[in-house]
Amino acid sequence: MRYSRAEPFSTGEQLFVAMGGLALELILSIVCLWWARRLQRGSLPQLAVLGIGIGLLLHCLHYVAGGTFHGYGDPWVLYTDLGSARVYVAVAVAVVMCGAGFFLARYMAGLLRGLLARHSARTQLAIIVAAVLTAGAAHATLAFGEQAIAPNRTYKATFKSVSERQVEAGVRRYRVMLVRRRGRAPSAEELARVRRRLKRTHATFPFALVISVCLGLAVIAGMVVARPVDVTAGGVPTLGGQRNLALVAVSGLALVGILRAFS
């Protein structure tokens, strides 16, 4: 999780190295949202670019908030350098995230309701919710499927929170102590008992889970209160356009898989 060199990194350099990827993600999300506003309303290109921008923005904010609070991933440097103030920063970022989720979901849902104007309001909402759930399930399948098929130890270690690392360190110390005192390694039952005790000792507020639920509720609220937007100029995306967009997405995933296999 850390970079090292003969000369210690300054705080600014640590932030630049650790947060550079998230800064790029934030910039790309803003560019996509700006671009989407200038595309033909309700067109497939607008929906695609808008969806990418929303996904990038909400992922970035959630990652920063959760990582800053728990001390995992790239925001570990914020967890370390902010001290007790990290709680306020994490909460502030989470509030911005939920607000963005509400307004962006309302806008996107308004476009989709406009495209589905021939259906009843209840049917429109059902279709939109089904689409969001399908997209979320597909994303989760790809994310967790990658780690199941090709696990990466560095990735897993990076996303361990400070609390989890404290538990693992405590288990290792117990194992070494027992070997020195008794000349034998602890049993699986003993290690499990020690791990449970350490988890209780180092337990933290489940901030990442709570803000995930809050974000979900904000998005749902945005979709519920959305009003249909006039998209007559854009027209309903054709099946051919949707097929081409799907081919682009599948090709992108295939390219990532190939690069991953040979990296």
SENUGU-975459 format. One record per residue (C-alpha): residue number from 1; residue in three letters; x, y, z. Coordinates in Angstrom, 3 decimals. Layout:
BEGIN
[rec NUM, "Ala", [X, Y, Z]];
...
END
This chain:
BEGIN
[rec 1, "Met", [0.000, 0.000, 0.000]];
[rec 2, "Arg", [2.965, 2.332, 0.377]];
[rec 3, "Tyr", [5.678, 3.641, -1.910]];
[rec 4, "Ser", [9.177, 4.219, -0.569]];
[rec 5, "Arg", [12.392, 5.982, -1.556]];
[rec 6, "Ala", [15.558, 7.178, 0.142]];
[rec 7, "Glu", [14.122, 10.659, 0.660]];
[rec 8, "Pro", [10.787, 10.583, 2.529]];
[rec 9, "Phe", [7.707, 11.731, 0.645]];
[rec 10, "Ser", [6.161, 15.014, 1.667]];
[rec 11, "Thr", [2.464, 15.115, 2.553]];
[rec 12, "Gly", [1.689, 16.729, -0.793]];
[rec 13, "Glu", [3.604, 14.039, -2.672]];
[rec 14, "Gln", [1.847, 11.285, -0.736]];
[rec 15, "Leu", [-1.505, 12.798, -1.625]];
[rec 16, "Phe", [-0.521, 13.115, -5.279]];
[rec 17, "Val", [0.605, 9.484, -5.518]];
[rec 18, "Ala", [-2.259, 7.967, -3.520]];
[rec 19, "Met", [-5.097, 10.150, -4.790]];
[rec 20, "Gly", [-4.008, 10.692, -8.390]];
[rec 21, "Gly", [-6.249, 7.946, -9.731]];
[rec 22, "Leu", [-9.277, 9.221, -7.845]];
[rec 23, "Ala", [-8.609, 12.775, -9.000]];
[rec 24, "Leu", [-8.551, 11.531, -12.595]];
[rec 25, "Glu", [-11.797, 9.644, -12.028]];
[rec 26, "Leu", [-13.411, 12.786, -10.628]];
[rec 27, "Ile", [-12.244, 14.862, -13.604]];
[rec 28, "Leu", [-13.527, 12.276, -16.082]];
[rec 29, "Ser", [-16.899, 12.160, -14.337]];
[rec 30, "Ile", [-17.248, 15.941, -14.541]];
[rec 31, "Val", [-16.259, 15.900, -18.223]];
[rec 32, "Cys", [-18.843, 13.201, -18.947]];
[rec 33, "Leu", [-21.608, 15.081, -17.123]];
[rec 34, "Trp", [-20.694, 18.303, -18.925]];
[rec 35, "Trp", [-20.602, 16.488, -22.265]];
[rec 36, "Ala", [-23.926, 14.744, -21.637]];
[rec 37, "Arg", [-25.645, 18.112, -21.161]];
[rec 38, "Arg", [-24.598, 19.059, -24.686]];
[rec 39, "Leu", [-25.731, 15.903, -26.435]];
[rec 40, "Gln", [-29.183, 15.436, -27.917]];
[rec 41, "Arg", [-31.623, 15.049, -25.059]];
[rec 42, "Gly", [-32.822, 11.482, -24.640]];
[rec 43, "Ser", [-30.505, 10.103, -27.302]];
[rec 44, "Leu", [-28.558, 6.909, -26.721]];
[rec 45, "Pro", [-25.185, 8.743, -26.719]];
[rec 46, "Gln", [-26.452, 11.100, -24.029]];
[rec 47, "Leu", [-27.775, 8.274, -21.861]];
[rec 48, "Ala", [-24.518, 6.345, -22.245]];
[rec 49, "Val", [-22.229, 9.284, -21.443]];
[rec 50, "Leu", [-24.492, 10.407, -18.593]];
[rec 51, "Gly", [-24.521, 6.906, -17.106]];
[rec 52, "Ile", [-20.728, 6.699, -17.259]];
[rec 53, "Gly", [-20.386, 10.101, -15.609]];
[rec 54, "Ile", [-22.808, 9.218, -12.813]];
[rec 55, "Gly", [-21.091, 5.887, -12.168]];
[rec 56, "Leu", [-17.623, 7.416, -12.037]];
[rec 57, "Leu", [-18.686, 10.274, -9.763]];
[rec 58, "Leu", [-20.591, 8.178, -7.231]];
[rec 59, "His", [-17.881, 5.503, -7.142]];
[rec 60, "Cys", [-15.192, 8.138, -6.576]];
[rec 61, "Leu", [-17.069, 9.848, -3.751]];
[rec 62, "His", [-18.020, 6.567, -2.061]];
[rec 63, "Tyr", [-14.429, 5.332, -2.295]];
[rec 64, "Val", [-13.044, 8.537, -0.803]];
[rec 65, "Ala", [-15.606, 8.627, 2.020]];
[rec 66, "Gly", [-15.299, 4.957, 2.973]];
[rec 67, "Gly", [-11.533, 4.780, 2.541]];
[rec 68, "Thr", [-10.971, 7.939, 4.569]];
[rec 69, "Phe", [-13.109, 6.675, 7.443]];
[rec 70, "His", [-11.857, 3.057, 7.518]];
[rec 71, "Gly", [-8.326, 3.510, 6.168]];
[rec 72, "Tyr", [-8.417, 1.290, 3.094]];
[rec 73, "Gly", [-7.443, 1.735, -0.549]];
[rec 74, "Asp", [-6.046, 4.942, -1.984]];
[rec 75, "Pro", [-7.537, 7.257, 0.704]];
[rec 76, "Trp", [-5.372, 5.620, 3.396]];
[rec 77, "Val", [-3.170, 8.713, 3.290]];
[rec 78, "Leu", [-6.174, 10.855, 4.271]];
[rec 79, "Tyr", [-6.966, 8.443, 7.112]];
[rec 80, "Thr", [-3.387, 8.792, 8.357]];
[rec 81, "Asp", [-2.795, 12.509, 7.862]];
[rec 82, "Leu", [-6.199, 13.857, 8.929]];
[rec 83, "Gly", [-6.247, 12.119, 12.296]];
[rec 84, "Ser", [-9.546, 12.495, 14.133]];
[rec 85, "Ala", [-10.670, 15.061, 11.548]];
[rec 86, "Arg", [-11.044, 12.240, 9.014]];
[rec 87, "Val", [-14.523, 11.525, 10.411]];
[rec 88, "Tyr", [-15.763, 14.993, 9.472]];
[rec 89, "Val", [-14.178, 14.797, 6.021]];
[rec 90, "Ala", [-15.677, 11.357, 5.384]];
[rec 91, "Val", [-19.138, 12.506, 6.495]];
[rec 92, "Ala", [-18.915, 15.651, 4.340]];
[rec 93, "Val", [-17.946, 13.629, 1.257]];
[rec 94, "Ala", [-20.750, 11.144, 1.970]];
[rec 95, "Val", [-23.291, 13.977, 2.200]];
[rec 96, "Val", [-22.111, 15.354, -1.160]];
[rec 97, "Met", [-22.307, 11.837, -2.613]];
[rec 98, "Cys", [-25.896, 11.304, -1.458]];
[rec 99, "Gly", [-26.921, 14.732, -2.734]];
[rec 100, "Ala", [-25.315, 14.052, -6.108]];
[rec 101, "Gly", [-26.942, 10.619, -6.214]];
[rec 102, "Phe", [-30.378, 12.136, -5.605]];
[rec 103, "Phe", [-30.176, 14.904, -8.216]];
[rec 104, "Leu", [-28.437, 12.840, -10.882]];
[rec 105, "Ala", [-30.848, 9.941, -10.394]];
[rec 106, "Arg", [-33.747, 12.361, -10.681]];
[rec 107, "Tyr", [-32.375, 13.781, -13.927]];
[rec 108, "Met", [-31.615, 10.379, -15.467]];
[rec 109, "Ala", [-34.975, 8.983, -14.380]];
[rec 110, "Gly", [-36.693, 12.029, -15.883]];
[rec 111, "Leu", [-35.081, 11.305, -19.241]];
[rec 112, "Leu", [-36.033, 7.646, -19.063]];
[rec 113, "Arg", [-39.598, 8.482, -18.055]];
[rec 114, "Gly", [-39.778, 10.779, -21.030]];
[rec 115, "Leu", [-38.712, 7.930, -23.297]];
[rec 116, "Leu", [-41.301, 5.673, -21.644]];
[rec 117, "Ala", [-44.094, 8.238, -21.813]];
[rec 118, "Arg", [-46.508, 5.801, -23.449]];
[rec 119, "His", [-46.453, 3.670, -20.284]];
[rec 120, "Ser", [-48.150, 4.459, -16.978]];
[rec 121, "Ala", [-46.147, 6.190, -14.236]];
[rec 122, "Arg", [-46.017, 2.972, -12.198]];
[rec 123, "Thr", [-44.741, 0.978, -15.166]];
[rec 124, "Gln", [-42.139, 3.638, -15.919]];
[rec 125, "Leu", [-40.794, 3.460, -12.374]];
[rec 126, "Ala", [-40.786, -0.353, -12.425]];
[rec 127, "Ile", [-38.798, -0.432, -15.678]];
[rec 128, "Ile", [-36.271, 2.117, -14.393]];
[rec 129, "Val", [-35.780, 0.273, -11.082]];
[rec 130, "Ala", [-35.363, -3.031, -12.951]];
[rec 131, "Ala", [-32.758, -1.432, -15.214]];
[rec 132, "Val", [-30.817, -0.022, -12.242]];
[rec 133, "Leu", [-30.891, -3.363, -10.419]];
[rec 134, "Thr", [-29.787, -5.213, -13.558]];
[rec 135, "Ala", [-26.901, -2.808, -14.099]];
[rec 136, "Gly", [-25.872, -3.079, -10.439]];
[rec 137, "Ala", [-25.994, -6.868, -10.520]];
[rec 138, "Ala", [-23.912, -6.950, -13.711]];
[rec 139, "His", [-21.314, -4.625, -12.194]];
[rec 140, "Ala", [-21.117, -6.659, -8.963]];
[rec 141, "Thr", [-20.800, -9.895, -10.934]];
[rec 142, "Leu", [-17.909, -8.513, -12.970]];
[rec 143, "Ala", [-16.154, -6.998, -9.939]];
[rec 144, "Phe", [-16.395, -10.040, -7.661]];
[rec 145, "Gly", [-16.094, -12.500, -10.544]];
[rec 146, "Glu", [-12.717, -11.074, -11.511]];
[rec 147, "Gln", [-11.355, -11.624, -8.006]];
[rec 148, "Ala", [-12.830, -15.130, -7.886]];
[rec 149, "Ile", [-11.342, -16.147, -11.239]];
[rec 150, "Ala", [-8.030, -14.288, -10.974]];
[rec 151, "Pro", [-7.473, -13.259, -7.337]];
[rec 152, "Asn", [-4.948, -10.521, -6.692]];
[rec 153, "Arg", [-3.224, -10.525, -3.301]];
[rec 154, "Thr", [-2.120, -6.916, -3.571]];
[rec 155, "Tyr", [-5.682, -5.812, -4.360]];
[rec 156, "Lys", [-7.079, -7.711, -1.375]];
[rec 157, "Ala", [-4.401, -6.366, 0.952]];
[rec 158, "Thr", [-4.976, -2.819, -0.266]];
[rec 159, "Phe", [-8.672, -2.972, 0.519]];
[rec 160, "Lys", [-8.250, -4.247, 4.061]];
[rec 161, "Ser", [-9.304, -1.594, 6.543]];
[rec 162, "Val", [-7.104, -0.493, 9.423]];
[rec 163, "Ser", [-9.336, -2.512, 11.748]];
[rec 164, "Glu", [-8.892, -5.668, 9.667]];
[rec 165, "Arg", [-5.122, -5.196, 9.536]];
[rec 166, "Gln", [-5.040, -4.754, 13.307]];
[rec 167, "Val", [-6.889, -8.036, 13.722]];
[rec 168, "Glu", [-4.501, -9.870, 11.386]];
[rec 169, "Ala", [-1.481, -8.393, 13.153]];
[rec 170, "Gly", [-2.875, -9.482, 16.512]];
[rec 171, "Val", [-3.404, -13.037, 15.254]];
[rec 172, "Arg", [0.180, -13.179, 13.970]];
[rec 173, "Arg", [1.523, -11.927, 17.310]];
[rec 174, "Tyr", [-0.495, -14.556, 19.161]];
[rec 175, "Arg", [0.852, -17.297, 16.897]];
[rec 176, "Val", [4.459, -16.211, 17.460]];
[rec 177, "Met", [3.930, -15.876, 21.224]];
[rec 178, "Leu", [2.428, -19.347, 21.533]];
[rec 179, "Val", [5.246, -20.922, 19.547]];
[rec 180, "Arg", [7.805, -19.272, 21.796]];
[rec 181, "Arg", [6.044, -20.179, 25.045]];
[rec 182, "Arg", [4.801, -23.688, 24.258]];
[rec 183, "Gly", [6.891, -24.706, 21.299]];
[rec 184, "Arg", [3.867, -25.410, 19.138]];
[rec 185, "Ala", [1.620, -23.577, 16.699]];
[rec 186, "Pro", [-1.899, -22.709, 17.885]];
[rec 187, "Ser", [-4.793, -24.820, 16.659]];
[rec 188, "Ala", [-7.376, -23.552, 14.197]];
[rec 189, "Glu", [-9.900, -23.289, 17.048]];
[rec 190, "Glu", [-7.526, -21.157, 19.127]];
[rec 191, "Leu", [-6.820, -18.824, 16.219]];
[rec 192, "Ala", [-10.533, -18.494, 15.483]];
[rec 193, "Arg", [-11.227, -17.632, 19.126]];
[rec 194, "Val", [-8.455, -15.011, 19.170]];
[rec 195, "Arg", [-9.665, -13.559, 15.861]];
[rec 196, "Arg", [-13.207, -13.203, 17.205]];
[rec 197, "Arg", [-11.944, -11.450, 20.322]];
[rec 198, "Leu", [-9.755, -9.087, 18.316]];
[rec 199, "Lys", [-12.636, -8.275, 15.957]];
[rec 200, "Arg", [-14.717, -7.195, 18.949]];
[rec 201, "Thr", [-11.808, -5.155, 20.311]];
[rec 202, "His", [-11.091, -3.374, 17.019]];
[rec 203, "Ala", [-14.683, -3.112, 15.807]];
[rec 204, "Thr", [-15.545, 0.199, 14.146]];
[rec 205, "Phe", [-18.759, 1.848, 13.058]];
[rec 206, "Pro", [-19.833, 0.284, 9.706]];
[rec 207, "Phe", [-19.577, 3.615, 7.934]];
[rec 208, "Ala", [-19.110, 2.241, 4.402]];
[rec 209, "Leu", [-22.200, 0.063, 4.736]];
[rec 210, "Val", [-24.293, 2.899, 6.166]];
[rec 211, "Ile", [-23.377, 5.337, 3.396]];
[rec 212, "Ser", [-24.055, 2.633, 0.807]];
[rec 213, "Val", [-27.589, 2.291, 2.169]];
[rec 214, "Cys", [-27.981, 6.084, 2.300]];
[rec 215, "Leu", [-26.819, 6.384, -1.300]];
[rec 216, "Gly", [-29.273, 3.701, -2.376]];
[rec 217, "Leu", [-32.122, 5.502, -0.626]];
[rec 218, "Ala", [-31.082, 8.830, -2.173]];
[rec 219, "Val", [-31.051, 7.298, -5.655]];
[rec 220, "Ile", [-34.449, 5.670, -5.091]];
[rec 221, "Ala", [-35.871, 8.964, -3.814]];
[rec 222, "Gly", [-34.520, 10.739, -6.885]];
[rec 223, "Met", [-36.148, 8.216, -9.195]];
[rec 224, "Val", [-39.483, 8.399, -7.364]];
[rec 225, "Val", [-39.781, 12.198, -7.486]];
[rec 226, "Ala", [-38.521, 12.476, -11.084]];
[rec 227, "Arg", [-40.893, 13.975, -13.613]];
[rec 228, "Pro", [-40.867, 13.054, -17.312]];
[rec 229, "Val", [-38.559, 15.231, -19.407]];
[rec 230, "Asp", [-39.507, 16.168, -22.956]];
[rec 231, "Val", [-37.295, 13.975, -25.168]];
[rec 232, "Thr", [-39.266, 14.190, -28.391]];
[rec 233, "Ala", [-36.224, 15.652, -30.117]];
[rec 234, "Gly", [-34.086, 12.727, -29.080]];
[rec 235, "Gly", [-36.493, 9.936, -29.783]];
[rec 236, "Val", [-36.474, 6.441, -28.321]];
[rec 237, "Pro", [-33.061, 4.760, -28.795]];
[rec 238, "Thr", [-33.275, 2.136, -31.522]];
[rec 239, "Leu", [-32.481, -1.513, -30.923]];
[rec 240, "Gly", [-29.643, -1.205, -33.404]];
[rec 241, "Gly", [-28.089, 1.629, -31.430]];
[rec 242, "Gln", [-28.450, -0.316, -28.195]];
[rec 243, "Arg", [-26.840, -3.356, -29.833]];
[rec 244, "Asn", [-23.880, -1.298, -31.024]];
[rec 245, "Leu", [-23.442, 0.192, -27.561]];
[rec 246, "Ala", [-23.519, -3.288, -26.035]];
[rec 247, "Leu", [-20.867, -4.449, -28.523]];
[rec 248, "Val", [-18.637, -1.540, -27.519]];
[rec 249, "Ala", [-19.070, -2.421, -23.828]];
[rec 250, "Val", [-18.350, -6.116, -24.416]];
[rec 251, "Ser", [-15.304, -5.254, -26.541]];
[rec 252, "Gly", [-14.002, -3.014, -23.764]];
[rec 253, "Leu", [-14.422, -5.776, -21.201]];
[rec 254, "Ala", [-12.690, -8.258, -23.516]];
[rec 255, "Leu", [-9.760, -5.863, -23.970]];
[rec 256, "Val", [-9.443, -5.415, -20.202]];
[rec 257, "Gly", [-9.521, -9.202, -19.768]];
[rec 258, "Ile", [-6.776, -9.687, -22.348]];
[rec 259, "Leu", [-4.580, -7.006, -20.785]];
[rec 260, "Arg", [-5.237, -8.498, -17.341]];
[rec 261, "Ala", [-4.244, -11.978, -18.529]];
[rec 262, "Phe", [-0.904, -10.817, -19.973]];
[rec 263, "Ser", [-0.011, -8.275, -17.292]];
END
